[in-house]
């Protein structure tokens, strides 16, 4: 139980990659705080599963784009679970269009959730981590934030921004023994990617040299490693989990 006694906050943690990360961290001993827009039947099942592992689990409703609510959520997590050791910035949305069809609203909303949300929660957690002299921040970027992708100007820009933010926070927080890293998944089969056109899935499969699309658990295991003491000398890194799509 590498994370015994630790508390992890997972944004966008009710389903998909976020839920897999929450379960993996719980399997490694952490108590879990889930932050999402609202609680659903999926959320309730996830919380029950975490508690079934003998871990504490709590839910905190929030739109990660709301700056003030981020400060409140982090404070509420500490009050409810006693501390905060790990922040997983996972919440994200997409609204895909080529640039000449993308609306201002689609641009603003994706940037607000996918990038500003990471700032909001990292800023809120940073004060706690600085004071206690320890902490882990892992943010979910994307291979499309590293290379760009047709029709994803807003999403790719946000995910690229996470890379710069991760490296900056690693420099700013390193003296406080806080590790800040990012994971860049390729195509992962989740509720968010399921509605994408079949041609996009076929292209991702052709790119993946391992010959399959990714599962949320593929990402969760890497995130858990970055949250453990095995990665205590790893910071400012962006680790691709993409089956070789980027090669």
Secondary structure, DSSP 4 states (H G I P E B T S, - for coil): -TTTT-EEEEETTTSHHHHHHHHHHHHTT-EEEEEESS--HHHHHHHHHHHHTT--EEEEE--TT-HHHHHHHHHHHHHHHS---EEEE-------B-TTT--HHHHHHHHIIIIIHHHHHHHHHHHHHHHHT-EEEEEEEEHHHHH--TTBHHHHHHHHHHHHHHHHHHHHHGGGTEEEEEEEE-SB-SHHHHTS-HHHHHHHHHH-TTSS-B-HHHHHHHHHHHHSGGGTT--S-EEEESTTTT-
